Amino acid sequence: MGSTSWIHWAILLVVVILIFGTKKLGNVGSDIGKAVKGFKDGVKGADEDKPAAPAATPSTIDVDTKEKK
């Protein structure tokens, strides 16, 4: 009952093609591709929009040390 073989997927694919047609499925595929590309560009752009971290400048701390005897 729970197992799906390649025959089940082939039948499902044929039914989907008969219902929607190949042209509409092609349009859906290209729309999904554009959405994924836009998402990747948006994520990449968000990383580039962040201000760069200021360069770390060496700082000195003046401390008087006491020697142990």
N, CA, C and O atoms as a Tripos MOL2 file, in Angstrom:
@<TRIPOS>MOLECULE
protein
  276   275    69     0     0
PROTEIN
NO_CHARGES

@<TRIPOS>ATOM
      1 N           0.8300   -1.1950    0.0000 N.3       1 MET1
      2 CA          0.0000    0.0000    0.0000 C.3       1 MET1
      3 C           0.8720    1.2540    0.0000 C.2       1 MET1
      4 O           0.6180    2.1720   -0.7800 O.2       1 MET1
      5 N           1.8750    1.3130    0.8420 N.am      2 GLY2
      6 CA          2.6630    2.5210    0.9930 C.3       2 GLY2
      7 C           3.7930    2.6510   -0.0140 C.2       2 GLY2
      8 O           4.3900    3.7210   -0.1330 O.2       2 GLY2
      9 N           4.0970    1.5890   -0.7370 N.am      3 SER3
     10 CA          5.2310    1.6780   -1.6610 C.3       3 SER3
     11 C           4.7820    2.2400   -3.0050 C.2       3 SER3
     12 O           3.6820    1.9610   -3.4830 O.2       3 SER3
     13 N           5.6600    3.0340   -3.5960 N.am      4 THR4
     14 CA          5.3820    3.5860   -4.9240 C.3       4 THR4
     15 C           6.4910    3.1370   -5.8580 C.2       4 THR4
     16 O           7.6730    3.3270   -5.5710 O.2       4 THR4
     17 N           6.1140    2.5550   -6.9500 N.am      5 SER5
     18 CA          7.1070    2.1110   -7.9190 C.3       5 SER5
     19 C           7.1510    3.1030   -9.0730 C.2       5 SER5
     20 O           6.3770    4.0590   -9.1120 O.2       5 SER5
     21 N           8.0480    2.8730   -9.9940 N.am      6 TRP6
     22 CA          8.1970    3.7780  -11.1290 C.3       6 TRP6
     23 C           6.9480    3.7540  -12.0100 C.2       6 TRP6
     24 O           6.6650    4.7270  -12.7090 O.2       6 TRP6
     25 N           6.2030    2.6540  -11.9820 N.am      7 ILE7
     26 CA          4.9670    2.5650  -12.7870 C.3       7 ILE7
     27 C           3.9290    3.5570  -12.2540 C.2       7 ILE7
     28 O           3.2190    4.1950  -13.0330 O.2       7 ILE7
     29 N           3.8440    3.6830  -10.9440 N.am      8 HIS8
     30 CA          2.8920    4.6380  -10.3570 C.3       8 HIS8
     31 C           3.2530    6.0690  -10.7750 C.2       8 HIS8
     32 O           2.3740    6.8600  -11.1180 O.2       8 HIS8
     33 N           4.5470    6.3940  -10.7420 N.am      9 TRP9
     34 CA          4.9840    7.7290  -11.1340 C.3       9 TRP9
     35 C           4.7360    7.9860  -12.6120 C.2       9 TRP9
     36 O           4.3660    9.0970  -12.9900 O.2       9 TRP9
     37 N           4.9330    6.9730  -13.4550 N.am     10 ALA10
     38 CA          4.6900    7.1260  -14.8890 C.3      10 ALA10
     39 C           3.2080    7.3870  -15.1570 C.2      10 ALA10
     40 O           2.8660    8.2450  -15.9710 O.2      10 ALA10
     41 N           2.3420    6.6620  -14.4860 N.am     11 ILE11
     42 CA          0.8970    6.8590  -14.6600 C.3      11 ILE11
     43 C           0.5040    8.2550  -14.1760 C.2      11 ILE11
     44 O          -0.2830    8.9410  -14.8290 O.2      11 ILE11
     45 N           1.0420    8.6680  -13.0500 N.am     12 LEU12
     46 CA          0.7460   10.0010  -12.5280 C.3      12 LEU12
     47 C           1.2100   11.0800  -13.5060 C.2      12 LEU12
     48 O           0.5010   12.0620  -13.7280 O.2      12 LEU12
     49 N           2.3930   10.9030  -14.0890 N.am     13 LEU13
     50 CA          2.9090   11.8640  -15.0560 C.3      13 LEU13
     51 C           2.0130   11.9520  -16.2820 C.2      13 LEU13
     52 O           1.7440   13.0500  -16.7690 O.2      13 LEU13
     53 N           1.5510   10.8250  -16.7870 N.am     14 VAL14
     54 CA          0.6610   10.8200  -17.9520 C.3      14 VAL14
     55 C          -0.6440   11.5370  -17.6310 C.2      14 VAL14
     56 O          -1.1470   12.3020  -18.4540 O.2      14 VAL14
     57 N          -1.1890   11.3030  -16.4590 N.am     15 VAL15
     58 CA         -2.4510   11.9500  -16.0660 C.3      15 VAL15
     59 C          -2.2570   13.4640  -15.9520 C.2      15 VAL15
     60 O          -3.1060   14.2330  -16.4030 O.2      15 VAL15
     61 N          -1.1570   13.8890  -15.3580 N.am     16 VAL16
     62 CA         -0.8990   15.3260  -15.2120 C.3      16 VAL16
     63 C          -0.7310   15.9700  -16.5810 C.2      16 VAL16
     64 O          -1.2490   17.0620  -16.8150 O.2      16 VAL16
     65 N          -0.0200   15.3150  -17.4840 N.am     17 ILE17
     66 CA          0.1600   15.8640  -18.8390 C.3      17 ILE17
     67 C          -1.1730   15.9410  -19.5630 C.2      17 ILE17
     68 O          -1.4250   16.9080  -20.2820 O.2      17 ILE17
     69 N          -2.0270   14.9500  -19.3910 N.am     18 LEU18
     70 CA         -3.3390   14.9930  -20.0380 C.3      18 LEU18
     71 C          -4.2050   16.1120  -19.4760 C.2      18 LEU18
     72 O          -4.9670   16.7360  -20.2140 O.2      18 LEU18
     73 N          -4.0960   16.3680  -18.1900 N.am     19 ILE19
     74 CA         -4.9370   17.4010  -17.5770 C.3      19 ILE19
     75 C          -4.4380   18.7990  -17.9390 C.2      19 ILE19
     76 O          -5.2240   19.6430  -18.3680 O.2      19 ILE19
     77 N          -3.1470   19.0490  -17.7720 N.am     20 PHE20
     78 CA         -2.6290   20.3980  -17.9350 C.3      20 PHE20
     79 C          -2.0580   20.6790  -19.3200 C.2      20 PHE20
     80 O          -2.0560   21.8300  -19.7560 O.2      20 PHE20
     81 N          -1.5890   19.6830  -20.0000 N.am     21 GLY21
     82 CA         -0.9630   19.8990  -21.3000 C.3      21 GLY21
     83 C           0.5070   20.2610  -21.1400 C.2      21 GLY21
     84 O           0.9210   20.7640  -20.0950 O.2      21 GLY21
     85 N           1.2860   20.0060  -22.1700 N.am     22 THR22
     86 CA          2.7280   20.2120  -22.0710 C.3      22 THR22
     87 C           3.0980   21.6900  -22.0620 C.2      22 THR22
     88 O           4.0710   22.0770  -21.4140 O.2      22 THR22
     89 N           2.3360   22.5220  -22.7700 N.am     23 LYS23
     90 CA          2.6740   23.9420  -22.8200 C.3      23 LYS23
     91 C           2.5350   24.5870  -21.4420 C.2      23 LYS23
     92 O           3.4110   25.3350  -21.0070 O.2      23 LYS23
     93 N           1.4390   24.2960  -20.7690 N.am     24 LYS24
     94 CA          1.2280   24.8790  -19.4430 C.3      24 LYS24
     95 C           2.2580   24.3570  -18.4510 C.2      24 LYS24
     96 O           2.7220   25.1110  -17.5970 O.2      24 LYS24
     97 N           2.6260   23.0760  -18.5450 N.am     25 LEU25
     98 CA          3.6360   22.5250  -17.6540 C.3      25 LEU25
     99 C           4.9940   23.1710  -17.9130 C.2      25 LEU25
    100 O           5.7570   23.4060  -16.9770 O.2      25 LEU25
    101 N           5.2990   23.4570  -19.1760 N.am     26 GLY26
    102 CA          6.5500   24.1410  -19.4980 C.3      26 GLY26
    103 C           6.5910   25.5370  -18.9180 C.2      26 GLY26
    104 O           7.6270   25.9870  -18.4290 O.2      26 GLY26
    105 N           5.4580   26.2240  -18.9730 N.am     27 ASN27
    106 CA          5.3840   27.5700  -18.3880 C.3      27 ASN27
    107 C           5.5650   27.5250  -16.8760 C.2      27 ASN27
    108 O           6.2290   28.3870  -16.2990 O.2      27 ASN27
    109 N           4.9800   26.5330  -16.2450 N.am     28 VAL28
    110 CA          5.1120   26.3980  -14.7950 C.3      28 VAL28
    111 C           6.5700   26.1210  -14.4360 C.2      28 VAL28
    112 O           7.0930   26.6740  -13.4680 O.2      28 VAL28
    113 N           7.2250   25.2590  -15.2240 N.am     29 GLY29
    114 CA          8.6270   24.9520  -14.9650 C.3      29 GLY29
    115 C           9.5150   26.1720  -15.1010 C.2      29 GLY29
    116 O          10.4000   26.3940  -14.2750 O.2      29 GLY29
    117 N           9.2860   26.9650  -16.1350 N.am     30 SER30
    118 CA         10.1140   28.1640  -16.3130 C.3      30 SER30
    119 C           9.8190   29.2040  -15.2320 C.2      30 SER30
    120 O          10.7250   29.9140  -14.7970 O.2      30 SER30
    121 N           8.5790   29.3000  -14.8030 N.am     31 ASP31
    122 CA          8.2450   30.2310  -13.7170 C.3      31 ASP31
    123 C           8.9300   29.8330  -12.4130 C.2      31 ASP31
    124 O           9.4130   30.6870  -11.6700 O.2      31 ASP31
    125 N           8.9680   28.5380  -12.1440 N.am     32 ILE32
    126 CA          9.6380   28.0600  -10.9310 C.3      32 ILE32
    127 C          11.1330   28.3480  -11.0190 C.2      32 ILE32
    128 O          11.7530   28.7540  -10.0360 O.2      32 ILE32
    129 N          11.7050   28.1360  -12.1960 N.am     33 GLY33
    130 CA         13.1250   28.4220  -12.3840 C.3      33 GLY33
    131 C          13.4410   29.8920  -12.1680 C.2      33 GLY33
    132 O          14.4450   30.2210  -11.5360 O.2      33 GLY33
    133 N          12.5930   30.7870  -12.6860 N.am     34 LYS34
    134 CA         12.8010   32.2260  -12.4840 C.3      34 LYS34
    135 C          12.6670   32.5960  -11.0160 C.2      34 LYS34
    136 O          13.4060   33.4470  -10.5190 O.2      34 LYS34
    137 N          11.7310   31.9620  -10.3180 N.am     35 ALA35
    138 CA         11.5390   32.2550   -8.9010 C.3      35 ALA35
    139 C          12.7540   31.8210   -8.0920 C.2      35 ALA35
    140 O          13.1910   32.5410   -7.1950 O.2      35 ALA35
    141 N          13.2990   30.6530   -8.4010 N.am     36 VAL36
    142 CA         14.4790   30.1750   -7.6790 C.3      36 VAL36
    143 C          15.6660   31.0810   -7.9570 C.2      36 VAL36
    144 O          16.4240   31.4020   -7.0420 O.2      36 VAL36
    145 N          15.8400   31.4990   -9.2110 N.am     37 LYS37
    146 CA         16.9470   32.3960   -9.5510 C.3      37 LYS37
    147 C          16.7860   33.7390   -8.8360 C.2      37 LYS37
    148 O          17.7630   34.2860   -8.3230 O.2      37 LYS37
    149 N          15.5780   34.2680   -8.7980 N.am     38 GLY38
    150 CA         15.3260   35.5190   -8.0860 C.3      38 GLY38
    151 C          15.6110   35.3930   -6.5990 C.2      38 GLY38
    152 O          16.1340   36.3190   -5.9790 O.2      38 GLY38
    153 N          15.2640   34.2420   -6.0260 N.am     39 PHE39
    154 CA         15.5290   34.0130   -4.6120 C.3      39 PHE39
    155 C          17.0310   33.9830   -4.3520 C.2      39 PHE39
    156 O          17.5120   34.5890   -3.3950 O.2      39 PHE39
    157 N          17.7690   33.2780   -5.2050 N.am     40 LYS40
    158 CA         19.2270   33.2130   -5.0370 C.3      40 LYS40
    159 C          19.8550   34.5980   -5.1700 C.2      40 LYS40
    160 O          20.7360   34.9590   -4.3890 O.2      40 LYS40
    161 N          19.4090   35.3710   -6.1500 N.am     41 ASP41
    162 CA         19.9270   36.7250   -6.3250 C.3      41 ASP41
    163 C          19.5910   37.5960   -5.1220 C.2      41 ASP41
    164 O          20.4100   38.4120   -4.6990 O.2      41 ASP41
    165 N          18.3960   37.4280   -4.5710 N.am     42 GLY42
    166 CA         17.9960   38.1950   -3.4010 C.3      42 GLY42
    167 C          18.8340   37.8590   -2.1870 C.2      42 GLY42
    168 O          19.2180   38.7480   -1.4270 O.2      42 GLY42
    169 N          19.1190   36.5840   -2.0010 N.am     43 VAL43
    170 CA         19.9470   36.1790   -0.8690 C.3      43 VAL43
    171 C          21.3600   36.6930   -1.0550 C.2      43 VAL43
    172 O          21.9710   37.1770   -0.1020 O.2      43 VAL43
    173 N          21.8890   36.5980   -2.2650 N.am     44 LYS44
    174 CA         23.2330   37.0840   -2.5360 C.3      44 LYS44
    175 C          23.2840   38.6030   -2.3690 C.2      44 LYS44
    176 O          24.2540   39.1370   -1.8310 O.2      44 LYS44
    177 N          22.2600   39.2850   -2.8200 N.am     45 GLY45
    178 CA         22.2090   40.7370   -2.6960 C.3      45 GLY45
    179 C          22.0980   41.1820   -1.2530 C.2      45 GLY45
    180 O          22.6420   42.2240   -0.8860 O.2      45 GLY45
    181 N          21.4050   40.4180   -0.4300 N.am     46 ALA46
    182 CA         21.2700   40.7660    0.9810 C.3      46 ALA46
    183 C          22.6260   40.6900    1.6700 C.2      46 ALA46
    184 O          22.9230   41.4940    2.5530 O.2      46 ALA46
    185 N          23.4460   39.7280    1.2700 N.am     47 ASP47
    186 CA         24.7760   39.6240    1.8540 C.3      47 ASP47
    187 C          25.6450   40.7930    1.4230 C.2      47 ASP47
    188 O          26.4560   41.2790    2.2110 O.2      47 ASP47
    189 N          25.4920   41.2540    0.1830 N.am     48 GLU48
    190 CA         26.3010   42.3520   -0.3140 C.3      48 GLU48
    191 C          25.8520   43.6980    0.2480 C.2      48 GLU48
    192 O          26.6500   44.6320    0.3220 O.2      48 GLU48
    193 N          24.5890   43.8090    0.6440 N.am     49 ASP49
    194 CA         24.0720   45.0650    1.1710 C.3      49 ASP49
    195 C          24.5400   45.3410    2.5980 C.2      49 ASP49
    196 O          24.4760   46.4800    3.0600 O.2      49 ASP49
    197 N          25.0100   44.3110    3.2960 N.am     50 LYS50
    198 CA         25.4500   44.5090    4.6720 C.3      50 LYS50
    199 C          26.6970   45.3760    4.6690 C.2      50 LYS50
    200 O          27.5800   45.1940    3.8300 O.2      50 LYS50
    201 N          26.7740   46.3130    5.5970 N.am     51 PRO51
    202 CA         27.9950   47.1290    5.6520 C.3      51 PRO51
    203 C          29.1690   46.2690    6.0890 C.2      51 PRO51
    204 O          29.0330   45.3530    6.9000 O.2      51 PRO51
    205 N          30.3060   46.5890    5.5360 N.am     52 ALA52
    206 CA         31.5030   45.8380    5.8800 C.3      52 ALA52
    207 C          31.8900   46.1330    7.3220 C.2      52 ALA52
    208 O          31.7210   47.2510    7.8080 O.2      52 ALA52
    209 N          32.4040   45.1250    7.9910 N.am     53 ALA53
    210 CA         32.8250   45.3000    9.3720 C.3      53 ALA53
    211 C          34.0370   46.2150    9.3880 C.2      53 ALA53
    212 O          34.9300   46.0800    8.5510 O.2      53 ALA53
    213 N          34.0760   47.1360   10.3260 N.am     54 PRO54
    214 CA         35.2350   48.0320   10.3740 C.3      54 PRO54
    215 C          36.4950   47.2350   10.6540 C.2      54 PRO54
    216 O          36.4760   46.2330   11.3680 O.2      54 PRO54
    217 N          37.5810   47.6990   10.0780 N.am     55 ALA55
    218 CA         38.8480   47.0090   10.2690 C.3      55 ALA55
    219 C          39.2520   47.1060   11.7260 C.2      55 ALA55
    220 O          39.1500   48.1650   12.3470 O.2      55 ALA55
    221 N          39.6990   46.0180   12.2480 N.am     56 ALA56
    222 CA         40.1050   45.9910   13.6500 C.3      56 ALA56
    223 C          41.4160   46.7500   13.8000 C.2      56 ALA56
    224 O          42.4100   46.4520   13.1390 O.2      56 ALA56
    225 N          41.3900   47.7270   14.6770 N.am     57 THR57
    226 CA         42.6070   48.4970   14.9170 C.3      57 THR57
    227 C          43.2400   47.9810   16.1940 C.2      57 THR57
    228 O          42.5550   47.7570   17.1920 O.2      57 THR57
    229 N          44.5310   47.7970   16.1580 N.am     58 PRO58
    230 CA         45.1640   47.3120   17.3910 C.3      58 PRO58
    231 C          45.0820   48.3880   18.4720 C.2      58 PRO58
    232 O          45.3450   49.5650   18.2220 O.2      58 PRO58
    233 N          44.7290   47.9770   19.6230 N.am     59 SER59
    234 CA         44.6340   48.9380   20.7300 C.3      59 SER59
    235 C          45.5450   48.4620   21.8510 C.2      59 SER59
    236 O          45.8030   47.2670   21.9900 O.2      59 SER59
    237 N          46.0080   49.3660   22.6130 N.am     60 THR60
    238 CA         46.8750   49.0200   23.7250 C.3      60 THR60
    239 C          46.1600   49.3150   25.0250 C.2      60 THR60
    240 O          45.3620   50.2460   25.1350 O.2      60 THR60
    241 N          46.4690   48.5050   25.9810 N.am     61 ILE61
    242 CA         45.8900   48.6970   27.3020 C.3      61 ILE61
    243 C          47.0460   48.9310   28.2600 C.2      61 ILE61
    244 O          47.9590   48.1100   28.3550 O.2      61 ILE61
    245 N          47.0060   50.0310   28.9580 N.am     62 ASP62
    246 CA         48.0480   50.3310   29.9350 C.3      62 ASP62
    247 C          47.6590   49.6960   31.2670 C.2      62 ASP62
    248 O          46.6320   50.0170   31.8650 O.2      62 ASP62
    249 N          48.5080   48.7960   31.6990 N.am     63 VAL63
    250 CA         48.2260   48.1070   32.9530 C.3      63 VAL63
    251 C          49.4940   48.1100   33.7930 C.2      63 VAL63
    252 O          50.5800   47.7870   33.3130 O.2      63 VAL63
    253 N          49.3330   48.4750   35.0300 N.am     64 ASP64
    254 CA         50.4630   48.3790   35.9580 C.3      64 ASP64
    255 C          50.4530   46.9860   36.5440 C.2      64 ASP64
    256 O          49.4640   46.5570   37.1370 O.2      64 ASP64
    257 N          51.5320   46.2980   36.3790 N.am     65 THR65
    258 CA         51.6080   44.9340   36.8950 C.3      65 THR65
    259 C          52.3950   44.9210   38.1940 C.2      65 THR65
    260 O          53.3040   45.7260   38.4000 O.2      65 THR65
    261 N          52.0440   44.0350   39.0220 N.am     66 LYS66
    262 CA         52.7430   43.8440   40.2930 C.3      66 LYS66
    263 C          53.3890   42.4660   40.2570 C.2      66 LYS66
    264 O          52.7830   41.4890   39.8190 O.2      66 LYS66
    265 N          54.6080   42.4100   40.7180 N.am     67 GLU67
    266 CA         55.3150   41.1540   40.7360 C.3      67 GLU67
    267 C          55.0290   40.4140   42.0180 C.2      67 GLU67
    268 O          54.9340   41.0040   43.0940 O.2      67 GLU67
    269 N          54.8940   39.1220   41.8840 N.am     68 LYS68
    270 CA         54.7010   38.2820   43.0600 C.3      68 LYS68
    271 C          56.0650   38.0030   43.6700 C.2      68 LYS68
    272 O          57.0370   37.7970   42.9440 O.2      68 LYS68
    273 N          56.1470   37.9950   44.9790 N.am     69 LYS69
    274 CA         57.4020   37.6830   45.6560 C.3      69 LYS69
    275 C          57.3350   36.3830   46.3510 C.2      69 LYS69
    276 O          58.3100   35.9650   46.9750 O.2      69 LYS69
@<TRIPOS>BOND
     1     1     2 1
     2     2     3 1
     3     3     4 2
     4     3     5 am
     5     5     6 1
     6     6     7 1
     7     7     8 2
     8     7     9 am
     9     9    10 1
    10    10    11 1
    11    11    12 2
    12    11    13 am
    13    13    14 1
    14    14    15 1
    15    15    16 2
    16    15    17 am
    17    17    18 1
    18    18    19 1
    19    19    20 2
    20    19    21 am
    21    21    22 1
    22    22    23 1
    23    23    24 2
    24    23    25 am
    25    25    26 1
    26    26    27 1
    27    27    28 2
    28    27    29 am
    29    29    30 1
    30    30    31 1
    31    31    32 2
    32    31    33 am
    33    33    34 1
    34    34    35 1
    35    35    36 2
    36    35    37 am
    37    37    38 1
    38    38    39 1
    39    39    40 2
    40    39    41 am
    41    41    42 1
    42    42    43 1
    43    43    44 2
    44    43    45 am
    45    45    46 1
    46    46    47 1
    47    47    48 2
    48    47    49 am
    49    49    50 1
    50    50    51 1
    51    51    52 2
    52    51    53 am
    53    53    54 1
    54    54    55 1
    55    55    56 2
    56    55    57 am
    57    57    58 1
    58    58    59 1
    59    59    60 2
    60    59    61 am
    61    61    62 1
    62    62    63 1
    63    63    64 2
    64    63    65 am
    65    65    66 1
    66    66    67 1
    67    67    68 2
    68    67    69 am
    69    69    70 1
    70    70    71 1
    71    71    72 2
    72    71    73 am
    73    73    74 1
    74    74    75 1
    75    75    76 2
    76    75    77 am
    77    77    78 1
    78    78    79 1
    79    79    80 2
    80    79    81 am
    81    81    82 1
    82    82    83 1
    83    83    84 2
    84    83    85 am
    85    85    86 1
    86    86    87 1
    87    87    88 2
    88    87    89 am
    89    89    90 1
    90    90    91 1
    91    91    92 2
    92    91    93 am
    93    93    94 1
    94    94    95 1
    95    95    96 2
    96    95    97 am
    97    97    98 1
    98    98    99 1
    99    99   100 2
   100    99   101 am
   101   101   102 1
   102   102   103 1
   103   103   104 2
   104   103   105 am
   105   105   106 1
   106   106   107 1
   107   107   108 2
   108   107   109 am
   109   109   110 1
   110   110   111 1
   111   111   112 2
   112   111   113 am
   113   113   114 1
   114   114   115 1
   115   115   116 2
   116   115   117 am
   117   117   118 1
   118   118   119 1
   119   119   120 2
   120   119   121 am
   121   121   122 1
   122   122   123 1
   123   123   124 2
   124   123   125 am
   125   125   126 1
   126   126   127 1
   127   127   128 2
   128   127   129 am
   129   129   130 1
   130   130   131 1
   131   131   132 2
   132   131   133 am
   133   133   134 1
   134   134   135 1
   135   135   136 2
   136   135   137 am
   137   137   138 1
   138   138   139 1
   139   139   140 2
   140   139   141 am
   141   141   142 1
   142   142   143 1
   143   143   144 2
   144   143   145 am
   145   145   146 1
   146   146   147 1
   147   147   148 2
   148   147   149 am
   149   149   150 1
   150   150   151 1
   151   151   152 2
   152   151   153 am
   153   153   154 1
   154   154   155 1
   155   155   156 2
   156   155   157 am
   157   157   158 1
   158   158   159 1
   159   159   160 2
   160   159   161 am
   161   161   162 1
   162   162   163 1
   163   163   164 2
   164   163   165 am
   165   165   166 1
   166   166   167 1
   167   167   168 2
   168   167   169 am
   169   169   170 1
   170   170   171 1
   171   171   172 2
   172   171   173 am
   173   173   174 1
   174   174   175 1
   175   175   176 2
   176   175   177 am
   177   177   178 1
   178   178   179 1
   179   179   180 2
   180   179   181 am
   181   181   182 1
   182   182   183 1
   183   183   184 2
   184   183   185 am
   185   185   186 1
   186   186   187 1
   187   187   188 2
   188   187   189 am
   189   189   190 1
   190   190   191 1
   191   191   192 2
   192   191   193 am
   193   193   194 1
   194   194   195 1
   195   195   196 2
   196   195   197 am
   197   197   198 1
   198   198   199 1
   199   199   200 2
   200   199   201 am
   201   201   202 1
   202   202   203 1
   203   203   204 2
   204   203   205 am
   205   205   206 1
   206   206   207 1
   207   207   208 2
   208   207   209 am
   209   209   210 1
   210   210   211 1
   211   211   212 2
   212   211   213 am
   213   213   214 1
   214   214   215 1
   215   215   216 2
   216   215   217 am
   217   217   218 1
   218   218   219 1
   219   219   220 2
   220   219   221 am
   221   221   222 1
   222   222   223 1
   223   223   224 2
   224   223   225 am
   225   225   226 1
   226   226   227 1
   227   227   228 2
   228   227   229 am
   229   229   230 1
   230   230   231 1
   231   231   232 2
   232   231   233 am
   233   233   234 1
   234   234   235 1
   235   235   236 2
   236   235   237 am
   237   237   238 1
   238   238   239 1
   239   239   240 2
   240   239   241 am
   241   241   242 1
   242   242   243 1
   243   243   244 2
   244   243   245 am
   245   245   246 1
   246   246   247 1
   247   247   248 2
   248   247   249 am
   249   249   250 1
   250   250   251 1
   251   251   252 2
   252   251   253 am
   253   253   254 1
   254   254   255 1
   255   255   256 2
   256   255   257 am
   257   257   258 1
   258   258   259 1
   259   259   260 2
   260   259   261 am
   261   261   262 1
   262   262   263 1
   263   263   264 2
   264   263   265 am
   265   265   266 1
   266   266   267 1
   267   267   268 2
   268   267   269 am
   269   269   270 1
   270   270   271 1
   271   271   272 2
   272   271   273 am
   273   273   274 1
   274   274   275 1
   275   275   276 2
@<TRIPOS>SUBSTRUCTURE
     1 MET1         2 RESIDUE 1 A MET
     2 GLY2         6 RESIDUE 1 A GLY
     3 SER3        10 RESIDUE 1 A SER
     4 THR4        14 RESIDUE 1 A THR
     5 SER5        18 RESIDUE 1 A SER
     6 TRP6        22 RESIDUE 1 A TRP
     7 ILE7        26 RESIDUE 1 A ILE
     8 HIS8        30 RESIDUE 1 A HIS
     9 TRP9        34 RESIDUE 1 A TRP
    10 ALA10       38 RESIDUE 1 A ALA
    11 ILE11       42 RESIDUE 1 A ILE
    12 LEU12       46 RESIDUE 1 A LEU
    13 LEU13       50 RESIDUE 1 A LEU
    14 VAL14       54 RESIDUE 1 A VAL
    15 VAL15       58 RESIDUE 1 A VAL
    16 VAL16       62 RESIDUE 1 A VAL
    17 ILE17       66 RESIDUE 1 A ILE
    18 LEU18       70 RESIDUE 1 A LEU
    19 ILE19       74 RESIDUE 1 A ILE
    20 PHE20       78 RESIDUE 1 A PHE
    21 GLY21       82 RESIDUE 1 A GLY
    22 THR22       86 RESIDUE 1 A THR
    23 LYS23       90 RESIDUE 1 A LYS
    24 LYS24       94 RESIDUE 1 A LYS
    25 LEU25       98 RESIDUE 1 A LEU
    26 GLY26      102 RESIDUE 1 A GLY
    27 ASN27      106 RESIDUE 1 A ASN
    28 VAL28      110 RESIDUE 1 A VAL
    29 GLY29      114 RESIDUE 1 A GLY
    30 SER30      118 RESIDUE 1 A SER
    31 ASP31      122 RESIDUE 1 A ASP
    32 ILE32      126 RESIDUE 1 A ILE
    33 GLY33      130 RESIDUE 1 A GLY
    34 LYS34      134 RESIDUE 1 A LYS
    35 ALA35      138 RESIDUE 1 A ALA
    36 VAL36      142 RESIDUE 1 A VAL
    37 LYS37      146 RESIDUE 1 A LYS
    38 GLY38      150 RESIDUE 1 A GLY
    39 PHE39      154 RESIDUE 1 A PHE
    40 LYS40      158 RESIDUE 1 A LYS
    41 ASP41      162 RESIDUE 1 A ASP
    42 GLY42      166 RESIDUE 1 A GLY
    43 VAL43      170 RESIDUE 1 A VAL
    44 LYS44      174 RESIDUE 1 A LYS
    45 GLY45      178 RESIDUE 1 A GLY
    46 ALA46      182 RESIDUE 1 A ALA
    47 ASP47      186 RESIDUE 1 A ASP
    48 GLU48      190 RESIDUE 1 A GLU
    49 ASP49      194 RESIDUE 1 A ASP
    50 LYS50      198 RESIDUE 1 A LYS
    51 PRO51      202 RESIDUE 1 A PRO
    52 ALA52      206 RESIDUE 1 A ALA
    53 ALA53      210 RESIDUE 1 A ALA
    54 PRO54      214 RESIDUE 1 A PRO
    55 ALA55      218 RESIDUE 1 A ALA
    56 ALA56      222 RESIDUE 1 A ALA
    57 THR57      226 RESIDUE 1 A THR
    58 PRO58      230 RESIDUE 1 A PRO
    59 SER59      234 RESIDUE 1 A SER
    60 THR60      238 RESIDUE 1 A THR
    61 ILE61      242 RESIDUE 1 A ILE
    62 ASP62      246 RESIDUE 1 A ASP
    63 VAL63      250 RESIDUE 1 A VAL
    64 ASP64      254 RESIDUE 1 A ASP
    65 THR65      258 RESIDUE 1 A THR
    66 LYS66      262 RESIDUE 1 A LYS
    67 GLU67      266 RESIDUE 1 A GLU
    68 LYS68      270 RESIDUE 1 A LYS
    69 LYS69      274 RESIDUE 1 A LYS
